[in-house]
Amino acid sequence: MGEGTADGSLQQAYEAMVSAEVGPFLRERGFDASDSRFQRRREPLYDMIDFQADWHNGSMPWHGFFVNVGVGSVEVDSACPGDERVGHPLKGSLLQRRWEQLVPDLPYEVRFDRRTDMGQLAAALCDGLDLVLAEMERIGTTEQLVRYAVDNNLLIEYDRTCRYLAATDDIATLTEYVTTLHDFFGHQDRWSIFNRNISAAVGRWARVLQERGVLDPIAAR
């Protein structure tokens, strides 16, 4: 395996590693595969792992990829009709991170070349995924996932989080979250975009948030 595949293709070496070693490792843990994406259900949650190719692949003497992870909830999805999970592979997940953001000792990018022992690389990759899955599994309910979003997300699915909190009438947590967003972005020009998106997401709660000083009235057109 140190020379990649028989024809020297790094892409084929990568595909063989995922097919023969990484895929079975994840399937044993409940994941289904679709190309370089893996998903499993942990009702009411779903976990996603996506291997994102480096766009330099094919033009460099190495092959690289990033490991993206996500956790979403069917309960959040149900409360946010029309927010389709399309485009970005982790779209809709309230937890969207690179794996090293959950386990800081893991590499930002995984790279290998024709000198790499692919068996050792696969073993290291699976060990890293094991650590990541343990972190993902710390979140076991929609409530915990939403709490994670409120504590950690400024840009990621902020309007979706607000929509869910409004739909479940959790005005206390909604106020807390919008206050955080207002404190961080309120002095910036782009706050008008946040303000508009949040107002649309929270519906009838927008007036309450305006009265609490964390949203601005939307000017009539």
Buried (B, 14 or more C-beta within 10 A) or exposed (E): BEEBBEEEBBEBBBBBBBEEBBBEBBEEBEBEBEEBBBBBEBEBBBBBBBBBBBEEBEEEEBBBBBBBBBBBBEBBBEBBEEBEBEEEBBBBBBBBBBBBBBBEEBBEEBBBBBEBEBEEBBEBBBEBBEBBBEBBEEBEEBBBBBBBBBEEBEEBBBBBBBBBBBBBEBBEBBBBBBBBBBEEBBEEEEBEEBBBBBBEBBEEBBEBBBEEEBBBEEEEE
